Amino acid sequence: GHFSQEGRELDLNQRVYDFIHEIAREVRTEEGTFSAKQMMERFLFPSDLQSVPIGRLSGGERRRVAIAGVLAMDTDVLVLDEPAAGLDPKGREEILGRIRAWQRAKNKTVILISHSMEDMARYADELVVLKDSRLLMHEKTSAVFQKPDVIESAGLTLPQITRILNRLSHLGIPGG
C-alpha cells in the first residue's frame, strides 16, 4: 500500500463510508474483524461524519480518509510519504498514533517517510537516514539520535528533548 504526501485523488462527492466500503467491507486484525463502519470510527469518523461527502471535510479529515483507505487494503508493506504533513500537532498525533496501532495490531511493515525527527523519535523502531540518495545510517531509533552530527549533516533537526539532554550532558549535568 502507498500514500503520498500529495494524498490520493478523492471523489469529493463520494460519502466517507462509501469510499472505505468500496475498498474493504471488512478488515481483519489480530483483535478481530472490523466492518468499514468500525474502521471509520477507529479513524475518528463518528456516524454523523461517515455520511458526509468527502468534499465537505477539512484537509486533515480528507487525509485521514485516504490513510484509512490504504490501511483497509490490508497490504503486507505500507509506504507512507509524509502522512502527517500540514496537520496541526493534535492531527499529527491522531494520524500517526492510528498508523502505529494498526501496525502493531497487524504486525505489518510500515515505511514512514518524514523530515520530522520529533515524529520519528515517537513512532519509529528503526531509522534510515539518507542524504542525496546516499545511506548515512540504518539503526534503531535510539542509536540514531545518539549521533547528532549525522542527523544534522543530513539537514535534519534533532528532537527537542534530545537537544536538551545533549546540552545538559555538555554542561556536565548528570542524566543529560
C-alpha positions as CSV (number, residue, x, y, z in Angstrom):
1,G,0.0,0.0,0.0
2,H,1.2,3.5,-0.6
3,F,0.2,7.0,0.5
4,S,2.0,10.1,-1.0
5,Q,2.2,13.4,0.7
6,E,0.0,14.9,-2.0
7,G,-2.7,12.5,-1.0
8,R,-4.9,10.3,-3.0
9,E,-7.3,11.7,-5.6
10,L,-10.7,11.5,-3.8
11,D,-14.1,11.8,-5.3
12,L,-15.3,14.9,-3.4
13,N,-19.0,13.9,-4.0
14,Q,-18.5,10.4,-2.5
15,R,-19.5,9.8,1.1
16,V,-16.8,8.8,3.6
17,Y,-18.4,5.5,4.4
18,D,-18.8,4.6,0.7
19,F,-15.1,5.3,0.0
20,I,-13.9,2.9,2.7
21,H,-16.7,0.3,2.0
22,E,-15.6,0.1,-1.7
23,I,-12.0,-0.8,-0.6
24,A,-12.9,-3.3,2.1
25,R,-16.2,-4.4,3.6
26,E,-14.2,-5.9,6.4
27,V,-10.7,-5.5,7.8
28,R,-9.2,-8.5,9.7
29,T,-6.7,-7.9,12.5
30,E,-5.5,-10.0,15.4
31,E,-8.0,-8.1,17.5
32,G,-10.8,-9.4,15.3
33,T,-12.7,-8.4,12.2
34,F,-13.9,-4.8,11.7
35,S,-16.6,-3.6,9.3
36,A,-16.0,-0.5,7.2
37,K,-18.1,1.4,9.7
38,Q,-15.9,0.3,12.6
39,M,-12.8,1.2,10.6
40,M,-14.2,4.7,10.1
41,E,-14.8,5.0,13.8
42,R,-11.2,3.9,14.6
43,F,-10.1,6.8,12.4
44,L,-12.2,9.3,14.3
45,F,-15.2,9.4,11.9
46,P,-18.3,9.2,14.1
47,S,-21.5,8.1,12.5
48,D,-22.6,11.6,11.6
49,L,-19.4,12.2,9.6
50,Q,-19.5,8.9,7.8
51,S,-22.3,10.1,5.6
52,V,-20.8,13.4,4.7
53,P,-19.4,13.9,1.2
54,I,-15.6,14.0,1.2
55,G,-15.7,17.5,-0.3
56,R,-17.1,18.9,2.9
57,L,-14.3,17.6,5.1
58,S,-11.3,19.6,6.3
59,G,-7.9,18.8,4.8
60,G,-6.9,16.8,7.9
61,E,-10.1,14.8,7.7
62,R,-9.6,14.0,4.0
63,R,-6.0,12.9,4.8
64,R,-7.5,10.5,7.5
65,V,-10.0,9.1,5.0
66,A,-7.2,8.5,2.4
67,I,-4.9,6.8,5.0
68,A,-7.8,4.7,6.4
69,G,-8.4,3.6,2.8
70,V,-4.8,2.5,2.4
71,L,-4.9,0.6,5.7
72,A,-8.1,-1.1,4.7
73,M,-6.3,-2.6,1.7
74,D,-4.5,-4.8,4.3
75,T,-1.2,-4.9,2.5
76,D,1.9,-6.6,4.0
77,V,4.1,-3.5,3.5
78,L,2.8,0.1,3.7
79,V,4.8,3.0,2.4
80,L,3.6,6.4,3.7
81,D,5.2,9.6,2.4
82,E,4.7,12.4,4.9
83,P,1.2,11.2,6.1
84,A,1.0,14.0,8.7
85,A,2.3,16.9,6.6
86,G,0.4,20.0,7.1
87,L,-1.5,18.8,10.1
88,D,-1.7,20.5,13.5
89,P,0.0,18.8,16.4
90,K,-3.2,17.0,17.5
91,G,-3.9,15.9,14.0
92,R,-0.3,14.6,13.6
93,E,-0.7,12.6,16.8
94,E,-4.1,11.2,15.8
95,I,-2.9,10.0,12.4
96,L,0.5,8.7,13.4
97,G,-0.9,7.0,16.5
98,R,-3.6,5.2,14.5
99,I,-1.0,4.1,12.0
100,R,1.2,2.8,14.8
101,A,-1.7,1.0,16.5
102,W,-2.6,-0.6,13.1
103,Q,1.0,-1.7,12.5
104,R,1.2,-3.3,15.9
105,A,-2.2,-5.0,15.8
106,K,-1.5,-6.4,12.3
107,N,2.3,-7.0,12.8
108,K,2.9,-5.3,9.4
109,T,5.8,-3.4,8.0
110,V,5.3,0.4,7.7
111,I,7.9,2.6,6.0
112,L,7.2,6.1,7.1
113,I,9.0,8.9,5.2
114,S,9.3,12.1,7.2
115,H,11.6,15.0,7.9
116,S,10.1,15.3,11.4
117,M,12.5,13.7,13.8
118,E,10.1,14.5,16.6
119,D,7.6,12.1,14.9
120,M,10.3,9.6,14.1
121,A,11.5,9.6,17.8
122,R,8.0,8.9,18.9
123,Y,6.7,6.4,16.3
124,A,9.7,4.6,14.6
125,D,11.5,1.5,15.7
126,E,14.3,1.9,13.2
127,L,15.5,4.8,11.1
128,V,17.2,5.0,7.7
129,V,18.9,8.4,7.3
130,L,19.6,9.4,3.7
131,K,21.3,12.4,2.1
132,D,21.4,12.9,-1.6
133,S,20.2,9.3,-2.1
134,R,23.1,8.0,0.0
135,L,22.6,5.9,3.0
136,L,24.1,7.6,6.1
137,M,22.7,5.4,8.7
138,H,20.3,2.5,9.4
139,E,19.9,1.7,13.1
140,K,17.5,1.5,16.0
141,T,15.9,4.9,16.6
142,S,17.6,5.5,19.9
143,A,21.1,4.7,18.4
144,V,20.5,7.2,15.5
145,F,19.7,10.0,17.9
146,Q,23.0,9.4,19.8
147,K,24.8,10.5,16.6
148,P,23.6,14.2,16.3
149,D,26.3,15.1,13.8
150,V,25.0,12.5,11.2
151,I,21.4,13.7,11.7
152,E,22.4,17.4,11.3
153,S,24.6,16.6,8.3
154,A,21.5,15.2,6.6
155,G,19.8,18.6,7.1
156,L,17.5,17.2,9.8
157,T,16.9,18.6,13.3
158,L,17.2,16.5,16.4
159,P,14.1,16.1,18.5
160,Q,13.9,18.9,21.1
161,I,14.3,16.5,24.1
162,T,17.4,15.1,22.5
163,R,18.9,18.6,22.1
164,I,18.1,19.4,25.7
165,L,19.7,16.2,27.0
166,N,22.8,16.7,24.9
167,R,23.1,20.3,26.2
168,L,22.8,19.1,29.8
169,S,25.4,16.4,29.1
170,H,27.8,19.0,27.7
171,L,27.3,21.1,30.8
172,G,28.3,18.1,33.0
173,I,24.8,17.7,34.4
174,P,24.1,14.0,35.3
175,G,21.3,12.4,33.3
176,G,22.0,14.6,30.3
